[in-house]
Amino acid sequence: MKPTTYKQAMRPSEIAERVGEYLQQGDLEAIVSFFHPDCTLCFPVTEPPKKGLDAVRASFTPLVESRPRLISRVTSELINGDTALLQADWQLEAADGTVLDGGSSTEVAKQNADGSWVYYIDCPNGPPPLSTSRATDPDR
């Protein structure tokens, strides 16, 4: 069986657009493909940051089931080699147009060997407070 190939983000600023496409399609594994295996997720904001693709699956599963529309407007993209810093304003809308959530995000993206980009650190509501982020880092 041939592995599934997903549309890629060839610029860091395209990642949210691709995630939004697959969110509306309800394709969880496609969404996961836009995250680095060693990624860190900073949502929900009431919880400490989480690491890895299993955390991505757990965080996006409820969203995939409801298939909301993700509207993201990248406000900043700074690329340095294979790493990029992004900021964006975003919102999630239900099928009837009701706004479900929104915020201003900060993300770090990494470039894959094939030139595509994935999230390495995803903070949809900005970075967590210092006390929360240190609580999950055993090296601190």
N, C-alpha and C positions, 0 to 999 in steps of 0.2 A: 504494500500500500504506500502510495506516494505521500510524503508529509504535506500538510496544508501550508500554502504560501499566502501571506497576508500583504496587503498594500503597506508600504513602508513610509516612514517619515525621513525624507532626505535632507531636511533642515530641522534643527531643534524646534523651531516655532510651529512645525507641522504635527508634532506628537499629539497635542490635545485634539486637533481636528480629526486625526485618525482614531483616537480613543473614542471620540464622540460618534463617529460613524459606526463603529462596532458596538458601542453602547446601545444605540438605537436598534441595531440588528439583533441584540441580545447574544452576542458572541463573546463569552467570557475569555476563552483561550486567545482570541485575537487581541483583546485588551491586554492580557497578561504579556503578550509578545512585545509590548511597548515599554516593558520594564526590564531593567538589568537584573540578572539573577541575584546580585548582592544589594538590591535596592533597599532604601529606607522610606517608609510611608509615615507621614505625620498626620494621619486622620483615622478616626475622628479626633478632633482636637481635645476632647475630654479624656483621651487615653494616651499613654506613652507611645513614642514612635515604635513601629514594627519593622521587621526586616524580612526580605525574601519574597519569592513568588507566591508562596502559600499565603502570606499576608495580603498580597494583592488580590488573590482569588477570594479570600474571606471578606475583604473590604468591598469588593465590587459585586459580589454575588447578589446582595439585595437590590443594588441599582440595576443590574442586568435584568432581573426579573420584572422590574417596572418599566424598563426601556425609556428612560427620560431623554430629552434632547439636551445635549451639552453645548452651550454657547460660550466660546472662549475667545477673548481678544488679547493677544500677546502685546504687552506694552513695552517689553524690553527683551532683547536677545543679545548676549555677549558671548562670543565664541573664542576660546583659547585652545588651539590644537584639537584634541578629542574630547574636550569638556566645554559645556556651555551653561550659562546662568540665564534663567528665564524668569520673567514676571508676567502675570496675566490677570485680567479681570474675567470672571466666569460666573455662569449661573446654570442651574439645572431646571428644566421646565417639564412638567407633565404634558401628556398628549393634548390636554385641553388648554395649555398655555399657562397654567398656574406655576408660579415660581416656587420650586421646592427647596432650593438652597443656592448659595452664591458666596463669592468672596474675592479676595485678591491673593493670588498664589505666588509662591517662590519655588522654583524647581532647579535642580541640577540635572543636566542630561549628559550622557556619554555616547560617543560615536562607536559603532560596531566596526569590525574589520571590513565589512562590505560597504561602508559609507553611510549606513542608516543610523538613526538616532533613537535612543530610548531614555526613559527616566531613570536616574540613579538615586535622586532624592526628590520626593514629591511632597510638598507642603501646600495643600490647597488653600489653607487660611494663613499662610505665612509660617515661618519657623516657630517651633514650640518654645515656651519659656526655658531659660537656661536650666532651671531645676528639673524640669521634665526630661529634657534631652540628656542630661547627665545621669539621670536615674537608670537609663537603658544602656549606658556605655560602660562596660566593665573595666575599661582602661583608665577611667577617671577616678 
